[in-house]
Amino acid sequence: MRIGELSARTGVSRRSLRYYEEQGLLASRRSPSGQRCYDDEHAERVVLIQMFLAAGMSSRTIARMVPCMTEPNLDRARQALTVMNQERTRLSSAIDSLTASRDALDHLIDVNRTFVEEESG
């Protein structure tokens, strides 16, 4: 598929797809006329990249994990594992913070709901 089809299929702009290539997150094949060519595996990679970016990972961090995803070997797996564990720890901490914030908000909602009900009742 060409870049326009990949863009439509994944909901990611052509500009972003080109950026992913510049950053080493995605590698296309080229047709004899120089057009970028992608397959289903590329679409899956783009979805994964989007997920990681949405979770707050930088493109630089994702790029450090890509070699293990494309052509794994022992050294790449070790390097990627280090990065992945660091990111997992960061995400877990962020989840814990978000959960605590939600719990505090739930408490304030309950307090204010009770107050409104008592004053209205």
C-alpha positions as CSV (number, residue, x, y, z in Angstrom):
1,M,0.0,0.0,0.0
2,R,1.1,3.6,-0.5
3,I,1.4,6.3,2.1
4,G,-2.1,7.7,1.5
5,E,-3.6,4.3,2.1
6,L,-1.6,3.7,5.2
7,S,-2.6,7.1,6.4
8,A,-6.3,6.4,5.8
9,R,-6.1,2.9,7.3
10,T,-4.3,4.1,10.6
11,G,-5.8,7.6,10.9
12,V,-2.2,9.0,11.0
13,S,-1.3,11.9,8.7
14,R,1.1,11.4,5.9
15,R,3.3,14.0,7.5
16,S,3.4,12.0,10.7
17,L,4.3,8.8,8.8
18,R,7.1,10.6,7.1
19,Y,8.3,11.9,10.5
20,Y,8.2,8.3,11.8
21,E,10.5,7.3,9.0
22,E,12.9,10.2,9.7
23,Q,13.0,9.2,13.3
24,G,13.7,5.5,12.5
25,L,10.4,4.3,13.8
26,L,9.1,3.0,10.5
27,A,10.9,1.9,7.4
28,S,9.2,1.7,4.0
29,R,10.2,0.0,0.9
30,R,10.5,2.1,-2.3
31,S,8.9,1.3,-5.6
32,P,11.0,1.6,-8.7
33,S,9.5,5.1,-9.1
34,G,10.6,6.0,-5.6
35,Q,7.1,5.9,-3.9
36,R,6.9,4.6,-0.4
37,C,5.4,1.1,-0.1
38,Y,3.9,-0.4,3.1
39,D,2.2,-3.7,4.1
40,D,0.0,-4.8,6.9
41,E,3.0,-5.1,9.3
42,H,3.6,-1.4,8.8
43,A,0.0,-0.6,9.7
44,E,0.4,-2.6,12.9
45,R,3.6,-0.8,13.7
46,V,2.0,2.6,13.2
47,V,-0.8,1.6,15.6
48,L,1.8,0.5,18.2
49,I,3.8,3.8,17.7
50,Q,0.6,5.8,18.3
51,M,-0.2,3.8,21.4
52,F,3.3,4.4,22.8
53,L,3.2,8.1,21.9
54,A,-0.2,8.5,23.6
55,A,1.3,6.9,26.7
56,G,3.9,9.7,26.8
57,M,6.9,7.9,25.3
58,S,9.1,10.0,23.1
59,S,9.9,9.1,19.6
60,R,13.5,8.8,20.7
61,T,12.6,6.2,23.3
62,I,10.4,4.3,20.8
63,A,13.3,4.3,18.4
64,R,15.5,2.6,21.0
65,M,13.0,-0.3,21.1
66,V,12.4,-0.6,17.3
67,P,15.5,-2.7,16.4
68,C,14.3,-5.4,18.7
69,M,10.8,-5.3,17.1
70,T,12.2,-5.6,13.5
71,E,15.3,-7.7,13.7
72,P,15.7,-9.1,17.2
73,N,19.0,-10.5,18.4
74,L,20.5,-11.0,21.8
75,D,22.2,-7.6,22.1
76,R,19.2,-5.7,20.7
77,A,16.8,-7.6,23.0
78,R,18.9,-6.7,26.0
79,Q,19.0,-3.1,25.1
80,A,15.3,-2.9,24.3
81,L,14.4,-4.8,27.5
82,T,16.2,-2.1,29.5
83,V,14.2,0.6,27.8
84,M,11.0,-1.3,28.0
85,N,11.4,-1.9,31.7
86,Q,12.1,1.8,32.3
87,E,9.0,2.8,30.4
88,R,6.9,0.2,32.2
89,T,8.0,1.6,35.5
90,R,7.3,5.2,34.3
91,L,3.8,4.2,33.1
92,S,3.0,2.3,36.3
93,S,4.0,5.4,38.3
94,A,1.8,7.6,36.1
95,I,-1.1,5.2,36.5
96,D,-0.7,5.2,40.3
97,S,-0.7,9.0,40.3
98,L,-3.8,9.2,38.0
99,T,-5.6,6.7,40.2
100,A,-4.8,8.7,43.3
101,S,-6.1,11.9,41.6
102,R,-9.3,10.1,40.5
103,D,-9.8,8.8,44.1
104,A,-9.4,12.3,45.5
105,L,-11.8,13.7,42.9
106,D,-14.4,10.9,43.7
107,H,-14.2,11.9,47.4
108,L,-14.8,15.6,46.6
109,I,-17.7,14.6,44.3
110,D,-19.2,12.6,47.1
111,V,-18.8,15.4,49.7
112,N,-20.4,17.9,47.4
113,R,-23.2,15.6,46.2
114,T,-24.1,14.9,49.9
115,F,-24.0,18.7,50.7
116,V,-26.3,19.5,47.7
117,E,-28.7,16.7,48.6
118,E,-28.9,17.8,52.2
119,E,-29.4,21.5,51.3
120,S,-32.0,20.6,48.6
121,G,-33.8,18.0,50.6
